[in-house]
Structures are given as structure tokens and as C-alpha cells.
Amino acid sequence: MKTITLQVSGMTCGHCEKAVTNALMAIEGVENVEVDLKTGNVKINAQENVSEQVLKEAVEEQGYDVK
């Protein structure tokens, strides 16, 4: 298990949080997602084989920028 933190900009409300969480949880191997709207940090607990690039692309597909 590993923890990856992404810095996401553009999230402003509960709907944003839900969109990002659902997109990440749909990826095989992702166990848990915690979104902090105030800081823009998204903490993801995932299995070792989950690529950070795949996580970034899932968030970007929802219309948010990953720094």
C-alpha cells in the first residue's frame, strides 16, 4: 500500500469533491480517497501497482488541474 498526494486546483464545493473522489475510486487498486477542498490536497491510498499518472489523468478528465 502506498499513499500519493496530488495538488488539485479548481475544486470549490462538495460536488467537485464527489467528482474527484468517484473518478479516483473507479480506478482498480485505489482503496481510499480524502479530499481537502481548502488546501486542494487529494490523498489517495492505493496498491503499489497504481500509477500516479493514471490518477492524475482521472482527475484531469473531470476538468481539474493537477499541479
Phi and psi restraints in degrees (value plus and minus 20) as a CYANA .aco file:
   2 LYS   PHI    -153.8  -113.8
   2 LYS   PSI     138.1   178.1
   3 THR   PHI    -135.7   -95.7
   3 THR   PSI     109.3   149.3
   4 ILE   PHI    -140.5  -100.5
   4 ILE   PSI     112.5   152.5
   5 THR   PHI    -132.9   -92.9
   5 THR   PSI     104.4   144.4
   6 LEU   PHI    -126.9   -86.9
   6 LEU   PSI     123.0   163.0
   7 GLN   PHI    -118.1   -78.1
   7 GLN   PSI      92.8   132.8
   8 VAL   PHI    -134.9   -94.9
   8 VAL   PSI     110.0   150.0
   9 SER   PHI    -128.4   -88.4
   9 SER   PSI     131.4   171.4
  10 GLY   PHI      83.6   123.6
  10 GLY   PSI     -25.9    14.1
  11 MET   PHI    -105.3   -65.3
  11 MET   PSI     107.0   147.0
  12 THR   PHI    -148.3  -108.3
  12 THR   PSI     -34.6     5.4
  13 CYS   PHI    -169.7  -129.7
  13 CYS   PSI     159.9   199.9
  14 GLY   PHI     -81.3   -41.3
  14 GLY   PSI     -53.4   -13.4
  15 HIS   PHI     -84.6   -44.6
  15 HIS   PSI     -62.2   -22.2
  16 CYS   PHI     -80.1   -40.1
  16 CYS   PSI     -66.7   -26.7
  17 GLU   PHI     -79.1   -39.1
  17 GLU   PSI     -63.5   -23.5
  18 LYS   PHI     -87.1   -47.1
  18 LYS   PSI     -60.6   -20.6
  19 ALA   PHI     -82.3   -42.3
  19 ALA   PSI     -65.3   -25.3
  20 VAL   PHI     -87.5   -47.5
  20 VAL   PSI     -65.5   -25.5
  21 THR   PHI     -79.8   -39.8
  21 THR   PSI     -67.9   -27.9
  22 ASN   PHI     -84.0   -44.0
  22 ASN   PSI     -59.5   -19.5
  23 ALA   PHI     -83.3   -43.3
  23 ALA   PSI     -61.7   -21.7
  24 LEU   PHI     -93.7   -53.7
  24 LEU   PSI     -60.1   -20.1
  25 MET   PHI     -86.7   -46.7
  25 MET   PSI     -40.1    -0.1
  26 ALA   PHI     -94.6   -54.6
  26 ALA   PSI     -33.2     6.8
  27 ILE   PHI    -102.4   -62.4
  27 ILE   PSI     110.0   150.0
  28 GLU   PHI     -82.7   -42.7
  28 GLU   PSI     110.3   150.3
  29 GLY   PHI      81.3   121.3
  29 GLY   PSI     -31.9     8.1
  30 VAL   PHI    -103.5   -63.5
  30 VAL   PSI     105.0   145.0
  31 GLU   PHI    -117.9   -77.9
  31 GLU   PSI     -57.5   -17.5
  32 ASN   PHI    -174.7  -134.7
  32 ASN   PSI     126.5   166.5
  33 VAL   PHI    -153.6  -113.6
  33 VAL   PSI     110.7   150.7
  34 GLU   PHI    -143.8  -103.8
  34 GLU   PSI     103.1   143.1
  35 VAL   PHI    -128.4   -88.4
  35 VAL   PSI     109.2   149.2
  36 ASP   PHI    -131.2   -91.2
  36 ASP   PSI      81.4   121.4
  37 LEU   PHI     -81.6   -41.6
  37 LEU   PSI     -55.3   -15.3
  38 LYS   PHI     -84.1   -44.1
  38 LYS   PSI     -64.8   -24.8
  39 THR   PHI    -114.2   -74.2
  39 THR   PSI     -39.8     0.2
  40 GLY   PHI      62.9   102.9
  40 GLY   PSI     -15.9    24.1
  41 ASN   PHI     -99.3   -59.3
  41 ASN   PSI     114.7   154.7
  42 VAL   PHI    -141.3  -101.3
  42 VAL   PSI      93.8   133.8
  43 LYS   PHI    -118.6   -78.6
  43 LYS   PSI     105.7   145.7
  44 ILE   PHI    -141.7  -101.7
  44 ILE   PSI     105.4   145.4
  45 ASN   PHI    -119.6   -79.6
  45 ASN   PSI     103.6   143.6
  46 ALA   PHI    -165.5  -125.5
  46 ALA   PSI     143.5   183.5
  47 GLN   PHI     -89.4   -49.4
  47 GLN   PSI     138.4   178.4
  48 GLU   PHI     -77.1   -37.1
  48 GLU   PSI     -49.9    -9.9
  49 ASN   PHI    -102.1   -62.1
  49 ASN   PSI     -21.9    18.1
  50 VAL   PHI    -101.1   -61.1
  50 VAL   PSI     106.1   146.1
  51 SER   PHI    -103.6   -63.6
  51 SER   PSI     116.1   156.1
  52 GLU   PHI     -80.7   -40.7
  52 GLU   PSI     -54.1   -14.1
  53 GLN   PHI     -82.7   -42.7
  53 GLN   PSI     -61.0   -21.0
  54 VAL   PHI     -83.3   -43.3
  54 VAL   PSI     -60.3   -20.3
  55 LEU   PHI     -84.0   -44.0
  55 LEU   PSI     -65.2   -25.2
  56 LYS   PHI     -80.6   -40.6
  56 LYS   PSI     -64.7   -24.7
  57 GLU   PHI     -83.5   -43.5
  57 GLU   PSI     -57.2   -17.2
  58 ALA   PHI     -83.9   -43.9
  58 ALA   PSI     -59.9   -19.9
  59 VAL   PHI     -89.6   -49.6
  59 VAL   PSI     -63.5   -23.5
  60 GLU   PHI     -84.2   -44.2
  60 GLU   PSI     -53.4   -13.4
  61 GLU   PHI     -84.3   -44.3
  61 GLU   PSI     -41.9    -1.9
  62 GLN   PHI    -104.6   -64.6
  62 GLN   PSI     -24.4    15.6
  63 GLY   PHI      79.1   119.1
  63 GLY   PSI      -5.1    34.9
  64 TYR   PHI    -130.2   -90.2
  64 TYR   PSI     135.7   175.7
  65 ASP   PHI    -117.3   -77.3
  65 ASP   PSI     115.7   155.7
  66 VAL   PHI    -126.3   -86.3
  66 VAL   PSI     105.0   145.0
